[in-house]
């Protein structure tokens, strides 16, 4: 009897807690409605949008960069901050005035929606200039598994800054409920609902402009994904805010950047376009099967005596090709690969007649190995490289890599034995030094041997870099102050710090 009574009471307690939580949520919604004077139609839309976990095990919190009740105008920047108290996958949706649903996180600039607990994240955006006045909403969902993002949505995010995924919020919410609500309550949660009040844009008083140039020129220019012409080009009558500039030209990589437009100013944008990587292929025919093929020191494939082996997507230019097999002499040659063409290589491996070998372990990978002045192979990462079929006797071993001191040693190879070599590459010491200039005043001109270099800062040192060893005359000048002059000696690989105390002139 007591057992049954206990469980009945427990059931009543759970129901009471659930009703209490729902009342708190609706009181929050009601207070938002009063603060922003939301219409009955918008209140109904707010209630239909929200999907609430009745027993959440973790929480997702959204905040606007403006106080509750403040409004936005089209073209205005908007920041949404969010945090969560459990590692999870977060997705934020925007429900606009026309009933459309858009994904605002993840996005092109933050494509990964896995977030860490206890950290604050921020979504930076802009109210679209053509946004109609009214109430928009933002709600987020967090799941312990990546359930809400598929390949179709990720492709849309890669192509659009704010992709639209539904024309009707009602059907979207219905689909979302069918995915979220069947999950265990411990595996998902929903955020608070943000309301964004967009009002009519006041007549613009001041505009800025962009001057967009590219190297090479005559490239297509897009502003916020809209084609505006070819470079160089000036685009005027732009409202204050951030814009996405994209520059495209056939045969070059797409250049893209986010720039800020300031009223009454022309912002200079320079796009340095990079050539697309040109590639070819190598066809390797060999008299022996199962021989290892290395290209520029990296293992690729194994040979076949019955058919050619193709190395695809090889960049245009010279490459070191090595084919090696135990019991045979290494085949090594430098070949040239032409873009969009196939290079045919025929290899005849000869049986080895050497009796000794050298095992080389090096702390740096991809260093070149030379034996008696002839290139052999490259070192590997945390793995020894073995030079087989080395004739008995004295040999000169050289290991070299750009940015490191050469390693050189004369070794004695014994028949039927492996000579073990451990190589530690030491970085080259820099031949240049620098001077760190700290100053008690801001915007003073700094000269080196009479040549102007930069302005001073009273908050952080300014660094004069790439100075060869020797003495330099440092002069600091600013109107209203006595000229400061000092000779400084620069040592290679070191930074010499000086403090400039400018004294104000008194009349």
For each residue, the residues with C-beta under 8 A, 3 or more apart:
1: 4 5
2: 5 6
3: 6 7
4: 1 7 8
5: 1 2 8 9
6: 2 3 9 10
7: 3 4 10 11
8: 4 5 11 12
9: 5 6 12 13
10: 6 7 13 14
11: 7 8 14 15
12: 8 9 15 16
13: 9 10 16 17
14: 10 11 17 18
15: 11 12 18 19
16: 12 13 19 20
17: 13 14 20 21
18: 14 15 21 22 54 55
19: 15 16 22 23
20: 16 17 23 24
21: 17 18 24 25 54
22: 18 19 25 26 52 54
23: 19 20 26 27
24: 20 21 27 28
25: 21 22 28 29 50 52
26: 22 23 29 30
27: 23 24 30 31
28: 24 25 31 32 192
29: 25 26 32 33 43 46 47 50 193
30: 26 27 33 34
31: 27 28 34 35
32: 28 29 35 36 38 68 193 195
33: 29 30 36 37 38 42 43 46
34: 30 31 37
35: 31 32 68 69
36: 32 33 68 69 135 195 197
37: 33 34
38: 32 33 42 43 46 135 195
39: 42 43 135
40: 43 44
41: 44 45
42: 33 38 39 45 46 134 135 195
43: 29 33 38 39 40 46 47
44: 40 41 47 48
45: 41 42 48 49 95 135 137 169
46: 29 33 38 42 43 49 50 137 193 195
47: 29 43 44 50
48: 44 45 169 170 173
49: 45 46 95 137 139 169 173 193
50: 25 29 46 47 139 190 193
51: 139 141 173 176 177 180 181 190
52: 22 25 190
53: 56 185 188 189 190
54: 18 21 22 185
55: 18 185
56: 53 59 185 189 190
57: 86 185 186 189
58: 84 85 86 88 142 189
59: 56 84 85 189
60: 82 83 84 88 90 140 141 142 189 190 191
61: 82 83 84 191 192
62: 80 81 82 92 138 139 140 191 192 194
63: 80 81 82 194
64: 68 78 79 80 81 194 196
65: 78 79 80 81
66: 70 72
67: 70
68: 32 35 36 64
69: 35 36
70: 66 67 197
71: 197 198 199
72: 66 76 78 127 196 197 198 199
73: 76 127 198 199 200 201 202
74: 127 128 129 130 131 198 201
75: 126 127 128 129 201 239 240 241
76: 72 73 126 127 241
77: 124 125 126 127 241 242
78: 64 65 72 124 125 126 127 196
79: 64 65 122 123 124 125
80: 62 63 64 65 92 104 122 123 125 138 194
81: 62 63 64 65 120 121 122 123
82: 60 61 62 63 90 92 105 120 121 122 123 140 191
83: 60 61 118 119 120 121
84: 58 59 60 61 87 88 90 115 117 142
85: 58 59 117 118
86: 57 58 117 142 144
87: 84 114 115 116 117
88: 58 60 84 114 115 117 142 143 144
89: 113 114 115 142 143 144 145 146 147 148 149
90: 60 82 84 105 113 115 121 140 141 142
91: 103 105 106 113 140 141 148 149
92: 62 80 82 103 104 105 123 138 139 140 191
93: 101 102 103 104 138 139 140 141 172
94: 101 102 103 104 136 137 138 162
95: 45 49 99 100 101 136 137 138 139 169
96: 99 100 102 131 136
97: 131 132 133 134 135 136 198
98: 132
99: 95 96 167 168 169 170
100: 95 96 164 166 167 168 169
101: 93 94 95 164 165 166 169 172
102: 93 94 96 162 163 164 165
103: 91 92 93 94 106 107 153 156 157 162 163 165
104: 80 92 93 94 107 123 125 138 162
105: 82 90 91 92 110 113 121 123 140
106: 91 103 110 111 112 113 149 157
107: 103 104 110 111 123 157 161 162
108: 111 157 158 160 161
109:
110: 105 106 107 113 121 123
111: 106 107 108 154 157 158
112: 106
113: 89 90 91 105 106 110 146 149
114: 87 88 89 146
115: 84 87 88 89 90 119 121 142
116: 87 119
117: 84 85 86 87 88
118: 83 85
119: 83 115 116
120: 81 82 83
121: 81 82 83 90 105 110 115
122: 79 80 81 82
123: 79 80 81 82 92 104 105 107 110
124: 77 78 79 242
125: 77 78 79 80 104 162
126: 75 76 77 78 241 242
127: 72 73 74 75 76 77 78 131 196 198
128: 74 75 131
129: 74 75 201 239
130: 74
131: 74 96 97 127 128 136 198
132: 97 98 198
133: 97 198 199 200
134: 42 97 197 198
135: 36 38 39 42 45 97 195 196 197 198
136: 94 95 96 97 131 195 196 198
137: 45 46 49 94 95 193 194 195 196
138: 62 80 92 93 94 95 104 193 194 196
139: 49 50 51 62 92 93 95 190 191 192 193 194
140: 60 62 82 90 91 92 93 105 190 191
141: 51 60 90 91 93 148 176 180 188 189 190 191
142: 58 60 84 86 88 89 90 115 188 189 190 191
143: 88 89 146 147 148 180 183 187 188
144: 86 88 89 186 187 188
145: 89 187
146: 89 113 114 143 149
147: 89 143 179 183
148: 89 91 141 143 179
149: 89 91 106 113 146 153 154
150: 153 154
151: 154 155
152: 155 156
153: 103 149 150 156 157 163 165
154: 111 149 150 151 157 158
155: 151 152 158 159
156: 103 152 153 159 160 163 165
157: 103 106 107 108 111 153 154 160 163
158: 108 111 154 155
159: 155 156 163
160: 108 156 157 163 164 225
161: 107 108 224 225 244
162: 94 102 103 104 107 125
163: 102 103 153 156 157 159 160
164: 100 101 102 160 167
165: 101 102 103 153 156 172
166: 100 101 169 171 172
167: 99 100 164
168: 99 100 171 172
169: 45 48 49 95 99 100 101 166 172 173
170: 48 99 173 174
171: 166 168 174 175
172: 93 101 165 166 168 169 175 176
173: 48 49 51 169 170 176 177
174: 170 171 177 178
175: 171 172 178 179
176: 51 141 172 173 179 180
177: 51 173 174 180 181
178: 174 175 181 182
179: 147 148 175 176 182 183
180: 51 141 143 176 177 183 188 190
181: 51 177 178
182: 178 179
183: 143 147 179 180 187 188
184: 187
185: 53 54 55 56 57 188
186: 57 144
187: 143 144 145 183 184
188: 53 141 142 143 144 180 183 185
189: 53 56 57 58 59 60 141 142
190: 50 51 52 53 56 60 139 140 141 142 180
191: 60 61 62 82 92 139 140 141 142
192: 28 61 62 139
193: 29 32 46 49 50 137 138 139
194: 62 63 64 80 137 138 139
195: 32 36 38 42 46 135 136 137
196: 64 72 78 127 135 136 137 138
197: 36 70 71 72 134 135
198: 71 72 73 74 97 127 131 132 133 134 135 136
199: 71 72 73 133
200: 73 133
201: 73 74 75 129 204
202: 73
203:
204: 201 207 239
205:
206: 240 263 264
207: 204 236 237 238 239 263 264
208: 238 239 240 261 262 263 264 265 266 267
209: 234 235 236 237 238 261 265 266 267
210: 223 234 235 238 243 245 259 261 266 267 269
211: 232 233 234 266 267 268 269
212: 221 231 232 233 234 235 245 247 269 271
213: 217 231 232 268 269 270 271
214: 217 219 221 231 232 247 249 255 270 271 272 273
215: 270 271 272 273
216: 219 249 252 273
217: 213 214 230 231 232
218: 230 231 249
219: 214 216 230 231 247 248 249 252 271 273
220: 227 229 230 247 248 249
221: 212 214 227 228 229 230 231 233 235 245 246 247
222: 225 226 227 228 245 246 247 248
223: 210 226 228 235 243 244 245 246
224: 161 243 244
225: 160 161 222 244 246
226: 222 223
227: 220 221 222
228: 221 222 223 233 235
229: 220 221 233
230: 217 218 219 220 221 233
231: 212 213 214 217 218 219 221 247 271
232: 211 212 213 214 217
233: 211 212 221 228 229 230
234: 209 210 211 212 266
235: 209 210 212 221 223 228 238
236: 207 209
237: 207 209
238: 207 208 209 210 235 243 261
239: 75 129 204 207 208 261
240: 75 206 208 261 262 263
241: 75 76 77 126 260 261
242: 77 124 126 258 259 260 261
243: 210 223 224 238 258 259 260 261
244: 161 223 224 225 256 257 258
245: 210 212 221 222 223 256 257 258 259 269 271
246: 221 222 223 225 254 255 256
247: 212 214 219 220 221 222 231 254 255 256 271 273
248: 219 220 222 252 254 255
249: 214 216 218 219 220 252 273
250:
251: 275 276
252: 216 219 248 249 255 273 274 275 276
253: 273 274 275 276
254: 246 247 248
255: 214 246 247 248 252 271 272 273 274
256: 244 245 246 247
257: 244 245 269 271
258: 242 243 244 245
259: 210 242 243 245 267 269
260: 241 242 243 267
261: 208 209 210 238 239 240 241 242 243 265 267
262: 208 240 265 267
263: 206 207 208 240
264: 206 207 208
265: 208 209 261 262
266: 208 209 210 211 234
267: 208 209 210 211 259 260 261 262
268: 211 213
269: 210 211 212 213 245 257 259
270: 213 214 215
271: 212 213 214 215 219 231 245 247 255 257
272: 214 215 255
273: 214 215 216 219 247 249 252 253 255
274: 252 253 255
275: 251 252 253 278
276: 251 252 253
277: 315
278: 275 315 316 339 340
279: 312 313 314 315 316 339 340
280: 314 316 337 338 339 340 341 342 343
281: 310 311 312 313 314 337 341 342 343
282: 295 310 311 314 319 321 335 337 342 343 345
283: 308 309 310 342 343 344 345
284: 293 303 308 309 310 311 321 323 345 347
285: 308 309 344 345 346 347
286: 289 291 303 304 305 309 323 346 347 348 349
287: 305 347 348 349
288: 291 303 305 325 328 349
289: 286 302 303 304 305 306
290: 302 303 325
291: 286 288 302 303 323 324 325 328 347 349
292: 299 302 323 324 325
293: 284 299 300 301 302 303 309 311 321 322 323
294: 297 298 299 300 320 321 322 323 324 377 378
295: 282 298 300 311 314 319 320 321 322
296: 319 320 378
297: 294 320 322 366 377 378 379
298: 294 295
299: 292 293 294
300: 293 294 295 311
301: 293 309 311
302: 289 290 291 292 293 309
303: 284 286 288 289 290 291 293 309 323 347
304: 286 289 307 308 309
305: 286 287 288 289
306: 289
307: 304
308: 283 284 285 304 344
309: 283 284 285 286 293 301 302 303 304
310: 281 282 283 284 342
311: 281 282 284 293 295 300 301 314
312: 279 281
313: 279 281
314: 279 280 281 282 295 311 319 337
315: 277 278 279 337
316: 278 279 280 337 338 339
317: 336 337
318: 334 335 336 337
319: 282 295 296 314 334 335 336 337
320: 294 295 296 297 332 333 334 375
321: 282 284 293 294 295 332 333 334 335 345
322: 293 294 295 297 330 331 332 377
323: 284 286 291 292 293 294 303 330 331 332 347 349
324: 291 292 294 328 330 331 377 388
325: 288 290 291 292 328 349
326: 388
327: 351 352
328: 288 291 324 325 349 350 351 352 389
329: 349 350 351 352 354 389
330: 322 323 324 376 377 388 389
331: 322 323 324 347 348 349
332: 320 321 322 323 375 376
333: 320 321 345
334: 318 319 320 321
335: 282 318 319 321 343 345
336: 317 318 319 343
337: 280 281 282 314 315 316 317 318 319 341 343
338: 280 316 341 343
339: 278 279 280 316
340: 278 279 280
341: 280 281 337 338
342: 280 281 282 283 310
343: 280 281 282 283 335 336 337 338
344: 283 285 308
345: 282 283 284 285 321 333 335
346: 285 286
347: 284 285 286 287 291 303 323 331
348: 286 287 331
349: 286 287 288 291 323 325 328 329 331
350: 328 329
351: 327 328 329
352: 327 328 329 388 389
353: 389
354: 329 357 388 389 390 391
355: 391 392 415 416
356: 390 391 392 413 414 415 416 417 418 419
357: 354 386 387 388 389 390 413 417 418 419
358: 371 386 387 390 395 397 411 413 418 419 421
359: 384 385 386 387 418 419 420 421
360: 369 379 384 385 386 387 397 399 421 423
361: 383 384 385 420 421 422 423
362: 365 367 379 385 399 423 424 425
363: 423 424 425
364: 367 379 401 404 425
365: 362 378 379 380 381 382
366: 297 378 379 401
367: 362 364 378 379 399 400 401 404 423 425
368: 375 378 399 400 401
369: 360 375 376 377 378 379 385 387 397 398 399
370: 373 374 375 376 397 398 399 400
371: 358 374 376 387 390 395 396 397 398
372: 395 396
373: 370 396 398
374: 370 371
375: 320 332 368 369 370
376: 330 332 369 370 371 387
377: 294 297 322 324 330 369 385 387
378: 294 296 297 365 366 367 368 369 385
379: 297 360 362 364 365 366 367 369 385 399 423
380: 365 383 384 385
381: 365
382: 365
383: 361 380
384: 359 360 361 380
385: 359 360 361 362 369 377 378 379 380
386: 357 358 359 360 418
387: 357 358 359 360 369 371 376 377 390
388: 324 326 330 352 354 357
389: 328 329 330 352 353 354 357
390: 354 356 357 358 371 387 395 413
391: 354 355 356 413
392: 355 356 413 414 415
393: 412 413
394: 410 411 412 413
395: 358 371 372 390 410 411 412 413
396: 371 372 373 408 409 410
397: 358 360 369 370 371 408 409 410 411 421
398: 369 370 371 373 406 407 408
399: 360 362 367 368 369 370 379 406 407 408 423 425
400: 367 368 370 404 406 407
401: 364 366 367 368 404 425
402:
403: 427 428
404: 364 367 400 401 425 426 427 428
405: 425 426 427 428
406: 398 399 400
407: 398 399 400 423 424 425
408: 396 397 398 399
409: 396 397 421
410: 394 395 396 397
411: 358 394 395 397 419 421
412: 393 394 395 419
413: 356 357 358 390 391 392 393 394 395 417 419
414: 356 392 417 419
415: 355 356 392
416: 355 356
417: 356 357 413 414
418: 356 357 358 359 386
419: 356 357 358 359 411 412 413 414
420: 359 361
421: 358 359 360 361 397 409 411
422: 361
423: 360 361 362 363 367 379 399 407
424: 362 363 407
425: 362 363 364 367 399 401 404 405 407
426: 404 405
427: 403 404 405
428: 403 404 405
429: 492 493
430: 433 492 493
431: 468 469 492 493
432: 465 466 467 468 469 492 493
433: 430 467 468 469 490 491 492 493 494 495 496
434: 463 464 465 466 467 490 494 495 496
435: 448 463 464 467 472 474 488 490 495 496 497 498
436: 461 462 463 464 495 496 497 498
437: 446 456 461 462 463 464 474 476 498 500
438: 460 461 497 498 499 500
439: 442 444 456 457 458 462 476 499 500 502
440: 458 499 500 501 502
441: 444 456 458 478 481 502
442: 439 455 456 457 458 459
443: 455 456 478
444: 439 441 455 456 476 477 478 481 500 502
445: 452 455 456 476 477 478
446: 437 452 453 454 455 456 462 464 474 475 476
447: 450 451 452 453 474 475 476 477
448: 435 451 453 464 467 472 473 474
449: 472 473
450: 447 473 475
451: 447 448
452: 445 446 447
453: 446 447 448 464
454: 446 462 464
455: 442 443 444 445 446 462
456: 437 439 441 442 443 444 445 446 462 476 478 500
457: 439 442 460 461 462
458: 439 440 441 442
459: 442
460: 438 457
461: 436 437 438 457 497
462: 436 437 439 446 454 455 456 457
463: 434 435 436 437 495
464: 434 435 436 437 446 448 453 454 467
465: 432 434
466: 432 434
467: 432 433 434 435 448 464 470 472 490
468: 431 432 433 490 492
469: 431 432 433 490 491 492
470: 467 489 490
471: 487 488 489 490
472: 435 448 449 467 487 488 489 490
473: 448 449 450 485 486 487 488
474: 435 437 446 447 448 485 486 487 488 498
475: 446 447 450 483 484 485
476: 437 439 444 445 446 447 456 483 484 485 500 502
477: 444 445 447 481 483 484
478: 441 443 444 445 456 481 502
479:
480: 504 505
481: 441 444 477 478 484 502 503 504 505
482: 502 503 504 505
483: 475 476 477
484: 475 476 477 481 500 501 502
485: 473 474 475 476
486: 473 474 498 500
487: 471 472 473 474
488: 435 471 472 473 474 496 498
489: 470 471 472 496
490: 433 434 435 467 468 469 470 471 472 494 496
491: 433 469 494 496
492: 429 430 431 432 433 468 469
493: 429 430 431 432 433
494: 433 434 490 491
495: 433 434 435 436 463
496: 433 434 435 436 488 489 490 491
497: 435 436 438 461
498: 435 436 437 438 474 486 488
499: 438 439 440
500: 437 438 439 440 444 456 476 484 486
501: 440 484
502: 439 440 441 444 476 478 481 482 484
503: 481 482
504: 480 481 482
505: 480 481 482
506:
507:
